[in-house]
């Protein structure tokens, strides 16, 4: 039979209580393991536990919003702790392996602390289980744990001879103990108690004694007919109750740290309930906090840096923190730190982007779109937008009262450019400031735009150089007495029948802006002594790309247009141009003319000009009025063909046998910058080829020939040079040996497409005259009842597709076609 002996020592409050159970006796021949169990409780305590939560009343906020943080501190119960040693000794001749064990704590009120009782290990009915821990591995215990949860046991093996502890997992279960060897563990055990359990444990009427029971069962073991395995009980009431634990936490303080501000600490003075917090009790404290405003622009901060700083603040996650501390039976007690749910900070972030006309005329009103956008998460409003230039400011319209997040709007700034404004850059700066819903001020941010101001000088004069001008005056545009439909939204009533002669001014997009009467020295053009008058206007074209520009000149009565800087005529109106091939005042080569009365209606006269390179080209336009006819002069741009090569190729037909006028291909022999390979010994009746060199280096052709059906022409030798920014024209060299209208002589149109073969550096390029200019549409007009066979120059090579450029009159003086 199994025999057991229990030894219990009660050594007084605060001392170690130890117990030892010795299992003796083993039936002869039985394979049984005998264990001696030992346990000490060297310390015990029941410390109160503080709990803490933190909340906030706003999930989103803007600067200077008030965030209210609410902290709840509570006494959530206590932790019962024990520490000491466990020993298990194998007293038999068979190696023992621990197959199961449990550790349990129970309480009773049947006797006072320190009193023993008969059969102390078996009086389980008089002890109420509090918590326990149990472990088993493939084994059915003889004695089950009275309670298997609530106790956390941590055991640390102490190395010993003859003992093999598990390499992993449970440090007790599976331990192998050789005969006579003893296994030892240092242990700690903790039990988390609810407030109700804490109150129960610390109530002397309900608990006067508390004990710890350890039980282990080994294998091998012949259970049949044998006694119960070893169990040891240790009473540790003196260790626990000797300190008179109360379970309360006194003098509790709560510290709340809102983001970005100084933490606030509150204690019993503010909340009396914090003086003593019993198990299960709680106190709620609140801390209001104003979210700081840091979105103002700092001195020396750039726009980009300021907007980047606002963007870094936008969407910030603001998290408050809190701590709580007090004093318990055993000393300081603190709660784990608590954090609030994030509050997302939003700001309004306004950007302004200014655009406007690339060019504008003095005396007109320029409009500047101001693109406003809010990339922040808060509404911006009210907004204030200002616009300024050197020496003045302009009004701004269309500013929205507010901008919601991700919203945008376009305001408009206007500036009346003084008529006296000199030509050159005019920089206009727009600034924006804004507020949020709490009145916090942001900005300013700015955006600038530079417009090139053009000053158009005009000099109404008498008929020829040397006469004394009646007056001088400056105008922003050449839109004098325009017909209906020429100026958008022209509400001035000024038209061809208006007298005096009046310029209708426009804004940057061609809309009506105002009027300026041509007048000075007490005189007005078109009335009184100047009822009939002549005028000369001088200015410059600013050309962004090389190519052919077609102007529309609207006039009544007549005009002469001359352009310097290397521009050359291509085609268009050219009636009665001066034989000198120069404009009368500035000496520019004429490119268009209508030097004859035009009757009672305003005529539209296209003039196509070749600009060989980007640059500034001065021009002169001469205007005359006579005979009481309507007054009108407008200069506008209709079409642009960009140069795509350094070489531009044109074809035309020169008929000097019959009157030609505007249709004759001019420039021609004797024009400035023209190399002429042909002979005018007889009147011209020939096709013509024109090469324009738009580069800074000579272009040399080894050969130029023409094929029109079966007709072949190769008349100009093997070294044909086109000078830099010059023109070379090829035509008849002897009599009518390049009469391409006779290829053949017929009145039935042929389908022959003239082909011009140009050989340069050994490479031959063929240009096709698809409009049949050289062969006069495939017939011979002179033999078919037609008149003059002349045809002005038409481009057939070196140019892109023509682009209609309906530029408003206000911007025609700066040619920047796309």
KETORSE-550057 format. One record per residue (C-alpha): residue in one letter; x, y, z negated. Coordinates in steps of 0.5 Angstrom, whole numbers, padded with zeros to 4 digits, always signed. Layout:
// residues N
aXYZ/...
END
This chain:
// residues 818
x+0000+0000+0000/x+0002+0007+0001/x+0004+0011-0006/x+0004+0018-0006/x+0007+0023-0011/x+0006+0031-0011/x+0010+0035-0015/x+0008+0043-0016/x+0012+0048-0019/x+0009+0055-0020/x+0014+0060-0022/x+0011+0066-0023/x+0008+0072-0019/x+0013+0074-0013/x+0017+0068-0014/x+0018+0062-0009/x+0013+0056-0009/x+0015+0050-0007/x+0012+0043-0006/x+0014+0036-0004/x+0011+0030-0002/x+0015+0023-0002/x+0012+0017+0001/x+0014+0011-0002/x+0013+0004+0000/x+0013+0000+0006/x+0010-0007+0007/x+0015-0012+0009/x+0016-0013+0016/x+0012-0007+0018/x+0015-0002+0023/x+0013+0004+0020/x+0016+0011+0019/x+0016+0014+0012/x+0016+0022+0012/x+0018+0026+0006/x+0015+0033+0007/x+0017+0040+0004/x+0014+0047+0004/x+0016+0054+0001/x+0012+0060+0002/x+0017+0065+0000/x+0013+0072+0002/x+0006+0073+0003/x+0002+0080+0005/x-0004+0082+0008/x-0003+0089+0012/x-0009+0093+0014/x-0009+0094+0022/x-0010+0101+0025/x-0014+0101+0032/x-0014+0107+0036/x-0018+0109+0043/x-0017+0116+0047/x-0022+0118+0052/x-0023+0125+0056/x-0030+0128+0058/x-0027+0130+0066/x-0025+0125+0071/x-0023+0131+0076/x-0021+0138+0074/x-0018+0145+0076/x-0013+0149+0073/x-0016+0153+0066/x-0022+0147+0066/x-0023+0145+0059/x-0021+0138+0058/x-0024+0135+0051/x-0020+0129+0049/x-0024+0124+0044/x-0020+0119+0039/x-0023+0114+0035/x-0019+0111+0030/x-0021+0105+0026/x-0019+0100+0021/x-0020+0094+0025/x-0018+0089+0019/x-0011+0086+0017/x-0006+0081+0018/x-0005+0076+0013/x+0003+0074+0014/x+0007+0068+0011/x+0014+0066+0011/x+0018+0060+0009/x+0021+0054+0010/x+0018+0047+0013/x+0022+0040+0012/x+0021+0033+0014/x+0025+0028+0012/x+0025+0020+0014/x+0026+0016+0008/x+0025+0009+0012/x+0030+0005+0017/x+0026+0007+0023/x+0027+0013+0027/x+0021+0017+0026/x+0018+0022+0032/x+0013+0027+0030/x+0007+0025+0033/x+0002+0030+0030/x+0001+0036+0025/x-0003+0041+0023/x-0002+0048+0018/x-0008+0051+0015/x-0010+0056+0010/x-0016+0055+0005/x-0019+0059-0001/x-0023+0058-0007/x-0026+0061-0013/x-0026+0055-0018/x-0020+0057-0022/x-0016+0063-0023/x-0009+0064-0019/x-0004+0059-0022/x-0008+0054-0025/x-0007+0047-0022/x-0013+0042-0021/x-0013+0034-0021/x-0012+0031-0015/x-0010+0038-0012/x-0009+0035-0005/x-0015+0031-0004/x-0020+0037-0007/x-0022+0039+0000/x-0029+0040-0001/x-0027+0046-0006/x-0023+0050-0001/x-0026+0054+0004/x-0022+0053+0011/x-0020+0060+0013/x-0015+0059+0019/x-0011+0054+0022/x-0006+0051+0028/x-0006+0044+0030/x-0002+0040+0035/x-0002+0033+0038/x+0001+0029+0044/x-0002+0023+0046/x-0004+0020+0039/x-0010+0020+0035/x-0009+0023+0028/x-0011+0019+0022/x-0013+0026+0019/x-0015+0031+0023/x-0014+0039+0021/x-0020+0042+0017/x-0019+0048+0022/x-0015+0048+0028/x-0015+0056+0030/x-0014+0063+0028/x-0007+0061+0025/x-0001+0063+0029/x+0005+0059+0027/x+0012+0061+0029/x+0018+0055+0027/x+0025+0056+0029/x+0029+0049+0028/x+0035+0049+0024/x+0040+0044+0027/x+0042+0038+0023/x+0045+0031+0024/x+0040+0026+0026/x+0035+0030+0028/x+0033+0032+0036/x+0029+0038+0037/x+0024+0038+0043/x+0028+0042+0048/x+0022+0046+0050/x+0015+0047+0048/x+0013+0046+0041/x+0019+0046+0036/x+0016+0041+0031/x+0012+0036+0036/x+0016+0031+0038/x+0022+0032+0034/x+0026+0025+0033/x+0029+0024+0026/x+0034+0018+0025/x+0033+0014+0018/x+0035+0019+0012/x+0036+0025+0016/x+0032+0031+0015/x+0029+0036+0020/x+0028+0044+0017/x+0025+0050+0020/x+0024+0057+0018/x+0017+0059+0020/x+0012+0065+0020/x+0005+0064+0020/x+0000+0070+0021/x-0008+0070+0021/x-0011+0076+0024/x-0017+0078+0020/x-0023+0082+0022/x-0026+0087+0017/x-0031+0082+0014/x-0025+0077+0013/x-0021+0082+0010/x-0026+0084+0005/x-0028+0077+0003/x-0020+0075+0002/x-0019+0081-0002/x-0026+0080-0007/x-0023+0077-0013/x-0030+0074-0014/x-0030+0070-0008/x-0023+0069-0007/x-0018+0067-0013/x-0013+0062-0010/x-0011+0061-0003/x-0007+0055-0001/x-0003+0053+0005/x-0003+0046+0007/x+0002+0042+0012/x+0000+0035+0015/x+0005+0031+0019/x+0004+0024+0022/x+0010+0020+0025/x+0010+0014+0030/x+0012+0008+0030/x+0007+0007+0025/x+0002+0001+0023/x-0004+0004+0021/x-0008-0002+0020/x-0009-0002+0012/x-0004+0003+0011/x-0005+0009+0006/x-0006+0016+0009/x+0000+0020+0012/x+0004+0026+0008/x+0000+0032+0006/x+0003+0038+0002/x-0001+0044-0001/x+0002+0050-0003/x-0002+0055-0007/x+0001+0062-0006/x-0004+0067-0009/x+0001+0070-0014/x+0005+0072-0008/x-0001+0075-0004/x-0005+0078-0010/x+0001+0080-0014/x+0002+0087-0010/x-0006+0088-0011/x-0007+0089-0003/x-0013+0094-0002/x-0014+0093+0006/x-0015+0101+0006/x-0011+0106+0010/x-0010+0112+0007/x-0008+0119+0009/x-0009+0118+0016/x-0007+0123+0022/x-0008+0123+0029/x-0004+0126+0034/x-0007+0128+0041/x-0002+0130+0047/x-0006+0133+0052/x-0002+0133+0059/x+0002+0140+0059/x+0001+0143+0053/x+0003+0142+0045/x+0001+0136+0042/x-0005+0137+0036/x-0004+0133+0030/x-0011+0132+0025/x-0011+0129+0018/x-0016+0129+0012/x-0016+0137+0012/x-0020+0137+0018/x-0023+0130+0018/x-0024+0128+0011/x-0026+0121+0013/x-0018+0120+0014/x-0016+0120+0007/x-0018+0113+0006/x-0020+0108+0012/x-0023+0102+0009/x-0023+0096+0013/x-0029+0097+0019/x-0029+0104+0018/x-0027+0109+0023/x-0027+0117+0024/x-0028+0120+0031/x-0024+0127+0032/x-0024+0131+0038/x-0019+0136+0041/x-0021+0141+0047/x-0015+0143+0051/x-0015+0148+0057/x-0011+0145+0063/x-0005+0150+0065/x-0005+0154+0071/x+0001+0154+0075/x-0001+0155+0082/x+0001+0162+0082/x+0006+0164+0087/x+0013+0165+0084/x+0018+0171+0086/x+0023+0169+0091/x+0019+0163+0093/x+0018+0162+0101/x+0011+0160+0104/x+0013+0153+0106/x+0016+0152+0099/x+0010+0155+0095/x+0005+0151+0099/x+0010+0144+0098/x+0009+0146+0091/x+0002+0146+0091/x+0001+0140+0095/x+0005+0136+0090/x+0001+0139+0084/x-0006+0137+0088/x-0008+0130+0086/x-0004+0129+0080/x-0006+0124+0075/x-0007+0127+0068/x-0007+0122+0062/x-0007+0124+0055/x-0004+0120+0050/x-0005+0119+0042/x-0002+0116+0036/x-0005+0115+0029/x-0001+0113+0023/x-0003+0112+0015/x+0000+0109+0009/x-0002+0102+0007/x-0001+0097+0001/x+0006+0095+0004/x+0008+0102+0007/x+0007+0106+0013/x+0002+0103+0018/x+0001+0106+0025/x-0004+0104+0031/x-0001+0102+0038/x-0001+0109+0042/x-0007+0110+0046/x-0008+0113+0053/x-0014+0116+0056/x-0017+0115+0063/x-0013+0119+0068/x-0016+0126+0070/x-0015+0128+0077/x-0012+0135+0078/x-0015+0139+0084/x-0013+0145+0087/x-0015+0150+0093/x-0009+0150+0098/x-0010+0155+0104/x-0006+0156+0110/x-0007+0161+0115/x-0004+0160+0122/x-0004+0166+0127/x-0004+0166+0134/x-0006+0172+0140/x-0004+0174+0147/x+0003+0174+0149/x+0002+0180+0152/x-0002+0186+0151/x-0002+0193+0154/x-0002+0200+0150/x-0008+0203+0149/x-0012+0197+0149/x-0015+0193+0143/x-0011+0186+0142/x-0015+0180+0138/x-0011+0175+0134/x-0015+0169+0132/x-0013+0167+0125/x-0014+0159+0123/x-0016+0158+0116/x-0016+0151+0113/x-0016+0148+0106/x-0012+0142+0105/x-0013+0142+0097/x-0018+0138+0094/x-0022+0144+0091/x-0026+0149+0094/x-0022+0156+0096/x-0026+0162+0095/x-0027+0168+0095/x-0022+0169+0100/x-0018+0175+0102/x-0015+0176+0109/x-0011+0182+0111/x-0007+0184+0118/x-0002+0189+0119/x+0003+0192+0124/x+0009+0197+0123/x+0005+0203+0122/x-0002+0201+0121/x-0007+0195+0120/x-0013+0192+0123/x-0020+0190+0121/x-0021+0182+0120/x-0028+0179+0121/x-0031+0172+0120/x-0027+0171+0114/x-0031+0165+0110/x-0034+0166+0103/x-0031+0160+0101/x-0027+0154+0104/x-0029+0147+0102/x-0024+0141+0101/x-0021+0139+0108/x-0026+0145+0111/x-0023+0150+0116/x-0025+0157+0120/x-0023+0162+0124/x-0023+0169+0123/x-0021+0175+0128/x-0016+0180+0127/x-0016+0186+0132/x-0011+0192+0133/x-0012+0198+0137/x-0005+0199+0140/x-0004+0206+0141/x-0003+0209+0148/x+0003+0212+0146/x+0006+0205+0144/x+0013+0204+0147/x+0014+0197+0151/x+0017+0192+0147/x+0015+0187+0141/x+0010+0188+0137/x+0009+0184+0131/x+0003+0183+0127/x+0003+0179+0120/x-0004+0176+0117/x-0004+0175+0110/x-0009+0170+0106/x-0010+0170+0098/x-0015+0166+0095/x-0018+0164+0088/x-0021+0158+0085/x-0028+0157+0082/x-0024+0159+0075/x-0022+0165+0078/x-0015+0163+0078/x-0011+0167+0084/x-0007+0164+0089/x-0002+0166+0095/x-0001+0170+0099/x+0001+0166+0105/x+0002+0169+0111/x+0003+0168+0119/x+0006+0173+0124/x+0005+0173+0132/x+0009+0177+0136/x+0006+0181+0142/x+0010+0184+0148/x+0007+0191+0149/x+0007+0193+0156/x+0007+0201+0158/x+0004+0202+0165/x+0006+0209+0167/x+0002+0213+0172/x+0004+0219+0176/x-0002+0222+0180/x+0002+0226+0186/x+0001+0229+0192/x+0002+0226+0199/x+0009+0225+0199/x+0016+0225+0195/x+0018+0232+0194/x+0011+0235+0192/x+0009+0237+0185/x+0005+0232+0181/x-0001+0235+0178/x+0000+0231+0172/x+0003+0225+0169/x-0001+0220+0165/x+0000+0213+0162/x-0005+0207+0163/x-0005+0200+0160/x-0008+0197+0166/x-0010+0198+0173/x-0017+0197+0173/x-0020+0204+0176/x-0027+0205+0178/x-0028+0197+0178/x-0034+0194+0182/x-0039+0190+0178/x-0036+0183+0176/x-0029+0185+0176/x-0029+0187+0168/x-0032+0182+0163/x-0038+0185+0159/x-0036+0192+0162/x-0041+0196+0159/x-0038+0203+0160/x-0042+0204+0167/x-0036+0206+0170/x-0036+0204+0178/x-0033+0206+0185/x-0038+0212+0185/x-0036+0214+0178/x-0032+0221+0178/x-0027+0223+0175/x-0022+0217+0177/x-0023+0212+0170/x-0019+0206+0168/x-0023+0201+0165/x-0019+0198+0159/x-0019+0191+0157/x-0017+0186+0151/x-0012+0180+0152/x-0017+0176+0155/x-0020+0181+0160/x-0026+0183+0156/x-0028+0190+0156/x-0025+0195+0151/x-0026+0202+0153/x-0024+0207+0158/x-0019+0212+0160/x-0020+0218+0165/x-0014+0220+0169/x-0013+0227+0167/x-0008+0232+0165/x-0006+0240+0165/x-0014+0241+0166/x-0015+0237+0172/x-0018+0231+0173/x-0017+0226+0179/x-0023+0225+0183/x-0027+0232+0181/x-0025+0239+0183/x-0019+0241+0187/x-0017+0233+0186/x-0023+0231+0189/x-0019+0228+0194/x-0012+0226+0192/x-0006+0221+0192/x-0003+0217+0187/x+0003+0213+0185/x+0003+0208+0180/x+0010+0205+0177/x+0011+0199+0173/x+0014+0192+0172/x+0012+0185+0173/x+0015+0180+0168/x+0015+0173+0172/x+0016+0167+0168/x+0017+0162+0173/x+0019+0162+0181/x+0014+0161+0186/x+0009+0165+0190/x+0004+0169+0187/x-0003+0171+0191/x-0005+0178+0188/x-0012+0181+0190/x-0012+0188+0191/x-0019+0192+0190/x-0019+0198+0193/x-0022+0204+0197/x-0019+0207+0201/x-0012+0205+0202/x-0006+0202+0198/x+0001+0200+0199/x+0005+0195+0194/x+0012+0195+0194/x+0016+0190+0189/x+0024+0191+0188/x+0028+0186+0184/x+0029+0181+0190/x+0021+0179+0191/x+0019+0178+0198/x+0013+0178+0202/x+0009+0172+0204/x+0003+0174+0207/x-0004+0178+0206/x-0006+0185+0208/x+0000+0189+0211/x-0004+0194+0216/x+0000+0200+0218/x+0006+0199+0213/x+0012+0204+0213/x+0017+0203+0219/x+0022+0204+0214/x+0020+0198+0210/x+0021+0202+0204/x+0016+0204+0199/x+0016+0212+0199/x+0018+0214+0192/x+0022+0208+0189/x+0024+0205+0196/x+0022+0198+0194/x+0021+0193+0200/x+0013+0193+0202/x+0009+0187+0201/x+0002+0189+0202/x-0001+0195+0205/x-0008+0197+0207/x-0006+0204+0210/x-0013+0206+0213/x-0020+0208+0211/x-0024+0202+0208/x-0031+0205+0209/x-0036+0206+0204/x-0035+0199+0201/x-0029+0197+0196/x-0025+0192+0200/x-0021+0186+0197/x-0014+0185+0200/x-0010+0179+0198/x-0003+0180+0198/x+0002+0173+0197/x+0009+0175+0194/x+0015+0170+0193/x+0019+0171+0187/x+0025+0167+0187/x+0027+0167+0180/x+0024+0168+0173/x+0025+0176+0171/x+0023+0183+0171/x+0021+0186+0178/x+0019+0193+0178/x+0014+0195+0183/x+0010+0201+0186/x+0003+0202+0188/x+0001+0208+0192/x-0006+0210+0193/x-0010+0215+0197/x-0017+0217+0197/x-0020+0221+0202/x-0027+0223+0206/x-0031+0223+0200/x-0031+0215+0199/x-0032+0211+0193/x-0026+0211+0188/x-0023+0204+0186/x-0016+0201+0185/x-0015+0194+0181/x-0010+0190+0181/x-0011+0182+0179/x-0008+0175+0180/x-0011+0170+0184/x-0007+0164+0185/x+0000+0161+0183/x+0005+0156+0187/x+0011+0154+0183/x+0017+0153+0186/x+0020+0146+0185/x+0026+0146+0189/x+0032+0151+0190/x+0029+0152+0197/x+0023+0154+0199/x+0020+0153+0207/x+0015+0157+0211/x+0013+0157+0218/x+0009+0163+0222/x+0008+0165+0229/x+0011+0172+0232/x+0007+0175+0237/x+0010+0181+0239/x+0006+0181+0246/x-0001+0183+0243/x-0003+0188+0237/x-0002+0184+0230/x-0002+0188+0224/x-0003+0184+0217/x-0002+0177+0221/x+0005+0178+0223/x+0010+0174+0219/x+0014+0179+0215/x+0019+0180+0213/x+0022+0179+0220/x+0029+0182+0223/x+0032+0188+0220/x+0028+0187+0213/x+0033+0187+0207/x+0036+0180+0205/x+0034+0177+0212/x+0039+0173+0216/x+0036+0173+0223/x+0038+0167+0228/x+0034+0169+0234/x+0034+0174+0240/x+0029+0180+0241/x+0031+0182+0248/x+0024+0180+0250/x+0018+0181+0246/x+0017+0176+0241/x+0012+0170+0243/x+0015+0164+0238/x+0014+0160+0232/x+0019+0162+0226/x+0022+0158+0221/x+0023+0161+0214/x+0028+0159+0209/x+0028+0162+0202/x+0034+0160+0197/x+0032+0161+0190/x+0039+0159+0187/x+0045+0163+0186/x+0049+0159+0191/x+0049+0159+0199/x+0045+0153+0202/x+0048+0151+0208/x+0045+0146+0214/x+0048+0142+0219/x+0043+0142+0223/x+0035+0144+0224/x+0031+0142+0229/x+0023+0141+0231/x+0019+0136+0234/x+0012+0137+0236/x+0009+0131+0240/x+0014+0130+0246/x+0017+0137+0245/x+0024+0138+0242/x+0027+0144+0240/x+0035+0144+0237/x+0037+0152+0238/x+0041+0154+0232/x+0047+0151+0232/x+0050+0146+0227/x+0052+0151+0221/x+0046+0155+0218/x+0047+0159+0212/x+0042+0161+0207/x+0045+0166+0202/x+0044+0166+0195/x+0037+0169+0193/x+0037+0171+0201/x+0032+0169+0207/x+0034+0166+0213/x+0029+0166+0219/x+0030+0162+0225/x+0026+0163+0232/x+0027+0164+0239/x+0034+0165+0241/x+0033+0166+0249/x+0027+0169+0252/x+0021+0165+0250/x+0025+0158+0248/x+0021+0157+0242/x+0014+0158+0244/x+0011+0153+0240/x+0004+0155+0242/x+0005+0152+0249/x+0006+0145+0246/x+0003+0144+0251/x-0001+0149+0254/x-0008+0147+0253/x-0015+0149+0250/x-0017+0142+0247/x-0014+0142+0240/x-0008+0136+0240/x-0007+0132+0233/x+0001+0134+0234/x+0003+0136+0227/x+0010+0140+0228/x+0016+0137+0224/x+0022+0141+0222/x+0028+0136+0221/x+0033+0140+0216/x+0040+0136+0215/x+0044+0138+0209/x+0050+0134+0206/x+0049+0129+0211/x+0042+0128+0209/x+0036+0130+0213/x+0029+0132+0210/x+0023+0133+0214/x+0018+0138+0213/x+0011+0137+0216/x+0007+0143+0218/x+0000+0140+0217/x-0004+0146+0218/x-0001+0147+0225/x+0002+0154+0224/x+0007+0153+0229/x+0003+0150+0235/x-0003+0155+0233/x-0008+0149+0231/x-0006+0145+0237/x-0008+0150+0243/x-0005+0156+0247/x-0010+0162+0244/x-0007+0166+0250/x-0009+0162+0255/x-0016+0160+0252/x-0019+0167+0251/x-0016+0168+0244/x-0012+0174+0242/x-0006+0175+0238/x-0002+0169+0236/x+0001+0171+0230/x+0000+0168+0223/x+0003+0170+0217/x+0008+0166+0213/x+0005+0159+0210/x+0009+0155+0205/x+0010+0148+0207/x+0016+0146+0203/x+0019+0147+0196/x+0013+0148+0192/x+0008+0145+0188/x+0000+0145+0188/x-0003+0152+0188/x-0006+0154+0182/x-0012+0158+0181/x-0010+0164+0176/x-0016+0168+0175/x-0012+0172+0170/x-0016+0178+0167/x-0014+0185+0169/x-0011+0187+0163/x-0005+0181+0163/x-0004+0181+0171/x+0002+0186+0170/x+0006+0180+0166/x+0006+0174+0171/x+0007+0168+0166/x+0003+0162+0170/x+0003+0155+0167/
END
